[in-house]
Amino acid sequence: MFRYSILTLMLSGLLGCASHSDTNYASQASETQSSTIEQVIQKVSVERNLTITEQTEPNYLTDLVNIPELEQYLKVAFENNPSLQQSVLALKIAGAEQGVTGADRLPSVTASFSGENSEANGEQYNADLTASWELDLWQKVADSNSAALKDIAATQANLDSARDLLSASIMRAWLEISVNQQLLEIEQRRLEILDNNESLVLDRYQVGLGSLEELDNAKTSAASTRATVAQYQENLQQSKRGLLLLTGQWSKDTAAPEVSSDFPEVINPLDNLSMQDMSGRPDLRQAFYNIEADTYRSDAAYKAMLPSFSISASLSDLADNPSDALFSDPLWAILGQVSAPLFQGGKLKSEAEVAELTMEQSYWAYQEILLNAVNEVENATGQEYALSLQQQHLSTALTSAKRSVDSYEQKYREGLVDILDLLSVQQQAYDTEAQLVNATYQRLLNRIDLGLALGLGVSA
């Protein structure tokens, strides 16, 4: 009884030496996320006069832009995009690494067979079969395996993030093609008008009704617009090449994507805010899993200072020929072993401190990501409101500019204004139309950014 009491005291002392901070960073992170996200959702709802409904649509980021042709490019990109495939392989590597860690929980069996020829003993053959197993009394190996499982979860979240970003990039590329087509059409219509004006001014100049200055100004405006048209044509081709690049496939025979000149309808993620609480953001999930993984590693590092218990059993045979050495008359042995680290120059203690500090570092990294997520939501919602106002004002300005163009064209035909006044009004109208197209484009892009900020992912 005295021996057992001494052993109990020794184990208690070792457990005391292996104790560490009781701070549960994973629990703190979860509580902080819940309270922070609830506050920001309520703030957004109040500021934008949104009504929280029980509907949950759109569920996915790809629901924001419902275009059948776009789905085809998304599917091809998921299968062939090089960056995404690297993330897929990273997940497989994490799974294989977990298999290495999990193997430590199982017994290991080794077999050996050797032969020796010496002058004293002649030929001798030795066969040995040994099984060993470390008893995981302190759950140290289990903690390491749990950390590896959390690493898999974090890598999966990273893959989800890569898939979400790829989807968003493809949708942005689709919108970029559309906006470049619209801007090109505006410039082409501008050029057509300027060419007509140039011809009209030239005719007037040839009959002595116009000045050389008017002719030069008309030619300058037309030539400048031709240069702009050439640039927009190249921008459009680059946009199409960019979309094909995201799919991960290229061939000289690959057809360029056919995108409508009209903008597609992009749903506002704020219309249904009930379940879009940022908890689905892959970067938040990855950071949270990193906290849990580092917590398990910290526990395992402290438990490494505790005694370890192992059992091994072996069968061995020694004979003068190979067949007799194959366990025809084996000897067996069983060994139980207890070992404890007594002095390693403070190595284990330092490793435990490093593990605990790494765990705390992961917690603050999570806090940083959470704050950035909140900021992204607030910025995106603010942009939605601001761009909506810009669209309204530019639409009003465009309506007025078109009326002004009609008025100045009539006055120019009547000789009440010169060509410079007419060109100025026409340019202003086309500039306003281009600004409206750009504002609409930026608003649609912002809705995709808002979907990412709220944690809308893509279907697996």
ABEGO torsion letter per residue (X at the ends): XAAAAAAAAAAAAAAAAABBBABBAAAAAAAAAAAAAAAAAAAAAAAAGBBBBABAOBABAAAABBBAAAAAAAAAAAAABAAAAAAAAAAAAAAAAAAAAAAAABBBBBBBBBBBBBAAAEBBBBBBBBBBBBBBAAGAAAAAAAAAAAAAAAAAAAAAAAAAAAAAAAAAAAAAAAAAAAAAAAAAAAAAAAAAAAAAAAAAAAAGABBAAAAAAAAAAAAAAAAAAAAAAAAAAAAAAAAAAAAGBBBAABBBBBBBABBBBBBBAAABAAABAGAABAAAAAAAAAAAAAAAAAAAAAAAABBBBBBBBBBBBBBABAAAABGABBBBBBBBBBBBBABAGGAAAAAAAAAAAAAAAAAAAAAAAAAAAAAAAAAAAAAAAAAAAAAAAAAAAAAAAAAAAAAAAAAAAAGABBAAAAAAAAAAAAAAAAAAAAAAAAAAAAAAAAAAAAGBBBBX
